[in-house]
Amino acid sequence: MARGLLDRAAIEHNLLAASRLYNNISLAGLGTLLEIEPERAEKIASKMITEGRLVGFVDQISSFVAL
């Protein structure tokens, strides 16, 4: 379980770092950047946005995240 928490923390950290570099990115591109599946990238980004830890929105129709 601790390994899962460390992995998630690293992914969230990298997502925050990516938000400083990109205004928007496809979910496929975000998944590639974070080395996870696009669906998982979307889920993590959505949760962080909902919790107010990341500013942006997910466009599921166009499959991208605006940061």
KEKE-3310 file (N, C-alpha, C; in steps of 0.2 Angstrom, whole numbers, plus 5000, padded with zeros to 4 digits):
npx = (5004:5010:5019:5010:5005:5016:5019:5007:5009:5021:5016:5006:5014:5022:5012:5008:5020:5020:5009:5014:5021:5013:4998:4987:4984:4983:4974:4980:4993:4996:4996:5006:5017:5016:5018:5008:4992:4980:4967:4969:4977:4967:4958:4966:4969:4957:4952:4962:4959:4945:4948:4954:4968:4974:4973:4961:4953:4945:4941:4931:4925:4934:4945:4956:4966:4965:4976)
npy = (4994:5006:5008:5011:5023:5031:5031:5037:5050:5054:5054:5064:5075:5076:5079:5092:5099:5098:5106:5118:5119:5117:5123:5117:5099:5084:5069:5057:5062:5067:5055:5048:5057:5056:5042:5033:5026:5034:5035:5034:5045:5055:5053:5056:5069:5075:5073:5080:5093:5095:5094:5106:5107:5108:5119:5120:5111:5096:5091:5080:5077:5081:5075:5081:5090:5106:5117)
npz = (5000:5004:4993:4983:4987:4986:4973:4968:4974:4967:4954:4955:4959:4947:4938:4942:4940:4926:4923:4924:4912:4901:4893:4888:4886:4878:4884:4880:4878:4891:4898:4893:4896:4910:4911:4913:4910:4899:4904:4918:4920:4917:4927:4939:4937:4936:4949:4957:4952:4956:4970:4971:4970:4958:4945:4932:4919:4913:4897:4891:4879:4869:4873:4881:4893:4900:4907)
capx = (5000:5014:5021:5005:5004:5022:5018:5002:5012:5025:5012:5003:5019:5023:5006:5008:5025:5017:5004:5018:5024:5007:4992:4983:4988:4979:4975:4985:5000:4997:4997:5013:5021:5016:5020:5002:4986:4977:4961:4971:4979:4961:4955:4970:4969:4950:4952:4966:4955:4940:4950:4957:4975:4976:4968:4960:4947:4945:4937:4931:4923:4940:4951:4962:4966:4967:4979)
capy = (5000:5012:5009:5014:5030:5035:5031:5042:5056:5056:5056:5071:5080:5077:5083:5099:5101:5098:5111:5124:5119:5116:5126:5111:5093:5078:5064:5053:5065:5067:5048:5047:5061:5053:5035:5029:5025:5040:5035:5035:5052:5059:5052:5059:5076:5077:5073:5086:5099:5095:5096:5113:5107:5110:5124:5118:5107:5091:5091:5073:5076:5082:5072:5085:5094:5113:5119)
capz = (5000:5004:4987:4979:4989:4984:4966:4967:4975:4962:4948:4956:4958:4940:4935:4944:4936:4919:4922:4923:4906:4896:4894:4888:4884:4877:4889:4878:4879:4898:4900:4890:4900:4917:4911:4915:4905:4898:4908:4925:4920:4917:4934:4944:4935:4938:4957:4959:4950:4960:4977:4971:4970:4952:4942:4925:4918:4908:4891:4889:4872:4865:4876:4883:4900:4900:4914)
cpx = (5004:5017:5016:5004:5010:5021:5013:5005:5017:5021:5009:5008:5021:5018:5006:5014:5023:5013:5008:5021:5019:5001:4986:4987:4983:4980:4980:4992:5001:4999:5004:5018:5022:5018:5014:4997:4983:4971:4963:4973:4973:4958:4959:4969:4962:4949:4956:4962:4949:4942:4953:4965:4978:4971:4968:4954:4949:4940:4936:4929:4930:4946:4957:4961:4968:4969:4980)
cpy = (5006:5014:5013:5022:5034:5036:5037:5049:5059:5058:5063:5076:5082:5081:5090:5102:5102:5104:5118:5125:5119:5120:5121:5105:5088:5073:5059:5055:5065:5060:5046:5050:5058:5045:5031:5029:5032:5041:5037:5043:5057:5059:5056:5067:5079:5078:5079:5093:5100:5097:5103:5113:5108:5114:5121:5115:5102:5091:5084:5072:5077:5079:5076:5088:5101:5115:5126)
cpz = (5000:4997:4982:4981:4986:4976:4964:4968:4970:4955:4949:4956:4951:4936:4936:4940:4928:4918:4922:4916:4900:4898:4893:4884:4883:4882:4887:4880:4887:4901:4899:4895:4907:4917:4914:4909:4905:4903:4916:4925:4921:4924:4939:4943:4937:4946:4959:4957:4955:4968:4977:4972:4964:4948:4934:4924:4913:4903:4889:4882:4868:4868:4878:4890:4898:4907:4914)
residu = (MET:ALA:ARG:GLY:LEU:LEU:ASP:ARG:ALA:ALA:ILE:GLU:HIS:ASN:LEU:LEU:ALA:ALA:SER:ARG:LEU:TYR:ASN:ASN:ILE:SER:LEU:ALA:GLY:LEU:GLY:THR:LEU:LEU:GLU:ILE:GLU:PRO:GLU:ARG:ALA:GLU:LYS:ILE:ALA:SER:LYS:MET:ILE:THR:GLU:GLY:ARG:LEU:VAL:GLY:PHE:VAL:ASP:GLN:ILE:SER:SER:PHE:VAL:ALA:LEU)
# end
